[in-house]
Amino acid sequence: MEKRATIKDVAEAAGVGVATVSRVLSGGSASPSTRERVLAVAAQLDYRPSALGRNLRQRRTGGMGLLVPDLTDTFYGQLAEGVLACARSAGEPVVLGSTGDDPEQEADLIGMLLEQSVDRLIAVPSGDAETWSPAIRAGMTVIFADRLPAQSPADDPAASALTDLMLMDGLAAAPPSRPQSQAQPRPLDVPSVLADDRAGIRTAVRYLRGLGHRRIAFLGGPGQQRRVAAFREAVGAPVDEELVVFGTGSRDSAYAAASGLFQSRPDLSAVVAGGNVLGEAAVLAARELDLRVPKDVSLVMYDDVPWAELCSPPLTVIAQPGRDMGYRAAELVLRSGGRRPRSVVLPTELIIRGSCGPHR
C-alpha cells in the first residue's frame, strides 16, 4: 500500500515550513507565489488537507495534545502530571510533545497534531501568534498554560509583557505609541491558565529590599517577558540594565549567563532567577566562583522543586502551582464545547528558606 503524503512532505517539496503549508491550506496569509507553489505541490503529491480543517470542524476525534518546551524541566513535568491526571479521570488519551523552545519545531508538531485530527491542545507556547493562527483557524481548541505567545517576532517584549500584566490586573491596554502595520497579526483570543507572575516577583523584590538589598539582578530565559516586566516594575526606574541578563533555555546557556553575571557585577548582592533551570545554574555558578549563599549573594528562585529544599542552604522560592495549572488547563480544554472558557490566573507564594540574608 502506497504511503499517503503528509503535511511535512508538502513542506519539504515546496521548500517552506510546515506552518506556511498550514496557513495556505487553511486560507491564511501567504504571498501569491508561495501559495501557488504550495498548492501545486499538494496537488502533485495528492495531499488531501481534510485533517487540517474539515474533519476538525465536523467531528470530535477524542484525545488531546500537550506541548511543553522541555520534558526534563521539573516544572513542566509537574504541569504534565496535572494534565494527565485530569485526562485520565475523563478517559482521554494525551499526545505529548517537546518543542525544545523552538518555534519551528513547535510549528512542525502543531502540523502533525492537525494531521492526526487531534482537536484539542494545551501548550506552553514558544512561537508567536503567526505560529498558532493556522491551528486556531483549522478549528482546534487551544489553551495556553504558563505563558502566552508573543504577538509577532518584531514586538517589543517589554511592551508586550506590560500589556499582559495590565490585562491580568483587569486594566485596558495602553494604546500603541505608533500606528501598527497592517501586516502585523492580531493578538490571539485564546484562553490561558497562568500563575500570577507579577505578584510573585513583586513580593520577592520587596522581601529583598526589606533585607537591605539594592543591587538586585534578574536571571531570565525564553518566554519570561511577563516576569521581566514585573521585575522592572518592582525595582523601579532607573533599571540597571546590566543586572537583567538572559540565557537561551539550555542548562549550559543558563550557567554561562549566571557565571557571566556574577563575574561582571561583583557589586550585586541578590539575584532573582526566573525559573528552576536558571536557579540551578545560579547555585552552580556561585559555588564555582566561591560565592557564599547568602553571605555573599542572596538568591530567590521562581519555581518550587524538590531539590530546592535539599540545597545548602535551602532555597527561598516563588512557588507556582504547576500540577494545578496543568489540571485546570485540561479541565478548560475538555469543557470547551459551546461557550468559550475564561482564562484563569493562579496565585503564587513566596516560601522563605535559608538562601537570603541581610545585605552587609
NORQUI-V150697 format. One record per pair of residues at least 24 apart in sequence whose ideal C-beta (glycine too) atoms are under 8 Angstrom apart, sorted by the first residue. I is the first residue (numbers start at 1). J is the second residue. D is the distance in Angstrom with one decimal. If there is no record, write none. Layout:
BEGIN
I;J;D  I;J;D
END
This chain:
BEGIN
5;45;4.0  5;46;6.3  5;47;4.4  6;47;7.7  6;112;7.9  6;115;6.1  7;47;7.4  7;49;7.8  7;52;7.2  7;111;4.6  7;112;7.4  7;114;7.3  7;115;5.5  8;108;6.9  8;111;6.9  8;112;7.4  9;45;6.0  9;47;7.2  10;38;6.7  10;41;5.4  10;42;5.2  10;45;6.1  10;47;5.2  11;111;7.7  13;41;4.6  13;44;7.6  13;45;6.6  14;38;4.9  14;41;4.4  17;104;6.3  17;107;5.9  17;108;7.8  18;107;5.2  18;108;4.8  18;110;7.5  18;111;3.8  18;112;8.0  19;104;7.9  19;107;3.6  19;110;7.3  19;111;7.1  19;127;7.8  19;130;7.4  19;131;5.7  19;134;6.2  21;111;7.0  22;52;6.4  22;107;7.6  22;110;7.2  22;111;5.5  22;114;6.7  22;134;3.4  22;135;7.4  22;138;7.3  23;133;7.0  23;134;5.1  25;49;4.3  25;52;5.2  25;53;7.5  26;52;5.7  26;53;5.5  26;134;5.3  26;137;4.6  26;138;5.1  27;137;6.9  28;133;6.0  28;134;5.9  28;137;6.0  51;114;6.0  51;115;4.9  51;116;7.2  51;117;5.2  52;114;5.2  52;115;7.4  52;134;7.8  52;138;5.3  53;137;7.6  53;138;4.6  53;139;6.2  55;117;5.1  56;114;7.4  56;117;6.4  56;119;4.8  56;138;5.5  56;139;4.0  56;140;6.1  57;139;4.5  60;119;5.8  61;117;4.4  61;118;6.8  61;119;5.8  62;92;6.5  62;93;7.1  63;92;6.0  63;93;4.4  63;94;7.0  63;95;6.4  63;118;5.8  63;120;7.6  64;92;6.0  64;93;7.8  64;94;5.7  64;95;7.3  64;118;6.7  64;120;4.2  64;121;6.5  64;122;6.6  64;330;7.2  64;333;5.9  64;334;7.6  65;94;7.4  65;95;4.7  65;96;7.8  65;97;6.8  65;109;8.0  65;113;4.6  65;118;4.7  65;120;7.1  65;121;4.2  65;122;7.2  65;123;7.7  66;94;5.6  66;95;7.1  66;96;5.1  66;97;7.2  66;121;7.5  66;122;5.0  66;123;7.4  67;97;4.9  67;98;7.6  67;99;5.5  67;106;6.5  67;109;5.9  67;110;7.7  67;121;6.9  67;122;7.5  67;123;4.2  67;124;6.8  67;125;7.9  68;96;7.8  68;97;7.8  68;98;6.2  68;99;7.1  68;123;7.8  68;124;5.0  69;98;7.1  69;99;5.5  69;100;6.6  69;101;4.2  69;124;5.8  69;126;6.0  69;222;7.2  69;223;7.4  69;249;7.0  70;98;6.4  70;100;7.0  70;101;7.0  70;249;7.5  70;277;7.8  71;96;7.7  71;98;4.9  73;275;7.7  73;276;6.9  73;277;6.1  74;276;5.6  74;303;7.3  74;305;4.2  74;306;7.3  74;307;7.8  75;146;7.9  75;275;6.9  75;276;5.8  75;303;4.9  75;305;6.7  75;320;7.7  75;322;4.9  76;124;6.7  76;322;7.7  77;322;8.0  78;322;3.3  78;323;4.8  78;326;7.1  79;124;7.3  79;145;6.2  79;146;6.7  79;322;4.8  79;323;7.0  79;325;5.6  79;326;4.0  79;329;7.9  80;326;6.2  81;323;5.3  81;326;6.5  82;322;6.9  82;323;4.0  82;324;6.2  82;325;6.3  82;326;2.7  82;327;3.8  82;328;7.6  82;329;7.5  82;330;6.9  83;122;5.8  83;326;4.1  83;327;7.0  83;329;6.4  83;330;4.6  84;326;7.8  85;323;7.6  85;326;7.8  85;327;6.0  85;330;8.0  86;326;7.4  86;327;4.7  86;330;3.5  86;331;5.8  86;334;7.1  87;330;5.6  87;334;7.8  90;330;7.9  90;334;5.6  92;334;6.9  99;126;5.1  100;249;7.8  101;126;4.9  101;222;4.8  101;223;7.2  101;249;4.5  102;126;6.3  103;127;3.5  103;128;7.1  103;131;5.4  106;131;6.2  107;131;5.3  110;134;7.1  110;135;5.1  113;140;7.7  114;138;5.8  114;140;6.8  120;333;4.7  120;334;7.4  120;336;7.0  121;333;7.3  122;326;7.4  122;329;4.7  122;330;6.4  122;333;5.7  124;223;7.3  125;149;4.1  125;223;7.5  126;222;6.9  126;223;6.8  128;152;5.4  128;153;5.6  128;155;7.6  128;185;7.5  129;185;4.5  129;186;7.3  129;187;6.4  129;188;5.0  130;185;5.1  132;188;5.8  132;190;7.3  133;185;6.4  133;188;7.3  136;188;6.7  136;190;6.9  141;333;5.8  141;336;4.7  142;190;5.2  142;333;8.0  143;190;7.2  143;191;5.5  143;192;6.8  143;193;6.7  143;329;4.9  143;332;5.0  143;333;4.7  143;336;7.7  143;341;7.4  144;190;5.7  144;191;7.5  144;192;4.1  144;193;7.5  144;194;8.0  145;192;6.9  145;193;4.9  145;194;7.6  145;325;5.7  145;326;6.6  145;329;4.4  146;193;7.7  146;194;6.7  146;195;7.2  146;223;7.7  146;325;6.5  147;194;7.1  147;223;4.5  147;224;7.5  147;226;7.0  148;192;6.0  148;194;7.5  148;226;7.7  149;188;6.6  150;225;7.3  151;184;7.3  151;185;6.7  151;187;5.3  152;184;5.4  152;185;5.8  154;184;7.8  157;225;4.3  157;228;7.2  158;225;7.2  158;228;7.1  158;229;5.8  158;232;7.1  160;225;6.0  161;225;3.7  161;226;4.8  161;228;6.3  161;229;3.5  161;230;7.9  162;229;5.2  164;225;7.4  164;226;5.1  164;229;7.6  165;197;7.9  165;198;5.2  165;226;6.2  165;229;5.8  165;230;6.5  165;233;7.5  168;194;7.1  168;196;7.1  168;198;6.5  168;345;5.7  169;198;7.5  191;332;5.9  191;340;6.8  191;341;4.8  191;342;6.6  191;343;4.9  191;344;8.0  192;343;4.7  192;344;7.5  193;325;5.3  193;328;4.9  193;329;4.4  193;332;6.8  193;343;7.1  193;344;4.7  193;346;6.9  194;226;7.9  194;325;7.9  194;343;7.3  194;344;7.4  194;345;5.4  194;346;7.2  195;320;3.8  195;321;7.1  195;325;6.7  195;345;7.4  195;346;5.3  195;347;7.7  195;348;5.3  196;345;5.4  196;346;6.8  196;347;5.6  196;348;5.2  197;226;4.8  197;227;4.9  197;230;5.4  197;348;7.2  198;226;7.2  198;230;4.4  198;233;7.5  199;347;7.3  199;348;6.0  200;230;7.7  200;302;6.8  200;318;4.1  200;320;6.9  200;348;3.4  200;349;7.7  200;350;7.0  201;227;5.7  201;230;3.9  201;231;5.3  201;234;5.8  201;272;6.8  201;302;7.6  201;318;7.0  202;230;6.2  202;233;7.3  202;234;4.6  203;318;7.4  203;348;7.7  203;350;4.7  204;234;8.0  204;272;5.7  204;300;4.7  204;316;7.9  204;318;5.5  204;350;5.8  205;231;6.8  205;234;3.8  205;235;6.0  205;272;7.0  206;234;7.2  207;300;7.5  207;316;7.9  207;350;6.3  207;352;7.3  207;356;7.1  208;270;4.8  208;272;7.6  208;298;6.4  208;300;6.8  208;356;6.6  211;270;7.8  211;298;6.9  211;356;6.2  211;357;6.8  211;358;4.9  211;359;6.1  212;358;5.4  212;359;3.7  213;269;4.9  213;270;4.2  213;298;6.3  213;359;4.8  214;269;7.3  214;359;7.4  215;240;7.1  215;243;6.6  215;265;7.4  215;267;5.7  215;268;4.6  215;269;5.4  215;270;7.4  216;243;6.9  216;268;7.3  216;269;7.4  216;270;4.6  216;271;7.3  216;272;6.6  217;243;4.0  217;244;7.2  217;245;7.1  217;261;5.8  217;265;6.9  217;268;4.9  217;270;7.1  217;271;4.7  217;272;7.2  218;243;6.8  218;244;5.0  218;245;7.5  218;271;7.5  218;272;5.2  218;274;6.7  219;245;6.0  219;246;7.8  219;247;7.3  219;254;7.6  219;257;6.2  219;258;5.8  219;261;6.5  219;271;5.8  219;272;7.1  219;273;4.7  219;274;6.1  219;278;4.8  219;281;7.4  219;282;6.0  220;244;7.1  220;245;7.2  220;246;4.8  220;247;7.5  220;274;4.3  220;278;7.2  221;246;6.4  221;247;5.1  221;248;7.4  221;249;5.6  221;254;6.7  221;274;5.8  221;275;5.7  221;277;7.0  221;278;5.7  222;248;6.8  222;249;4.7  224;274;4.5  224;275;7.0  227;274;5.0  227;302;6.6  228;274;7.5  231;272;6.4  243;268;6.2  247;277;8.0  247;278;6.4  247;281;7.1  249;277;7.9  251;277;6.0  251;280;7.3  251;281;6.7  254;278;5.0  254;280;7.4  254;281;3.7  255;281;4.4  255;284;6.0  255;285;5.9  257;281;7.1  258;282;4.6  258;284;7.5  258;285;3.9  258;286;7.8  259;285;4.2  259;288;7.0  259;289;7.0  261;285;8.0  262;286;6.6  262;289;5.5  262;291;6.3  262;297;7.4  263;289;7.0  268;297;6.9  269;297;6.4  269;298;6.6  269;359;4.9  270;297;6.5  270;298;4.1  270;299;7.2  270;300;7.3  270;356;7.1  270;359;7.5  271;297;6.3  271;298;7.4  271;299;5.4  271;300;7.4  272;300;4.9  272;301;7.9  272;302;7.2  273;299;6.9  273;300;7.1  273;301;4.6  273;302;6.4  274;302;5.3  275;301;7.8  275;302;5.5  275;303;5.7  276;301;6.3  276;302;7.6  276;303;3.9  276;305;4.8  276;308;7.5  278;302;7.9  279;303;7.0  279;308;7.3  279;315;6.5  279;317;7.8  280;307;7.7  283;311;6.1  283;315;7.4  293;355;5.3  294;354;7.1  294;355;5.5  294;356;5.3  294;357;3.6  295;357;6.6  295;360;7.8  298;355;6.4  298;356;4.0  298;357;5.9  298;359;7.7  299;355;4.5  299;356;7.0  300;350;7.9  300;355;7.2  300;356;6.4  304;351;6.1  308;353;7.6  309;353;7.1  311;355;7.2  313;353;6.7  313;354;3.1  313;355;5.4  314;353;3.9  314;354;5.1  314;355;6.8  315;353;5.8  315;354;7.9  315;355;4.6  316;350;7.3  316;351;6.7  316;352;5.3  316;353;4.9  316;354;7.5  316;355;4.9  316;356;4.9  317;350;7.7  317;351;5.1  317;353;7.3  318;348;5.4  318;349;7.4  318;350;5.8  318;351;7.9  319;348;6.4  319;349;4.8  319;350;7.8  319;351;5.3  320;346;7.0  320;348;5.0  321;346;5.3  321;347;7.8
END
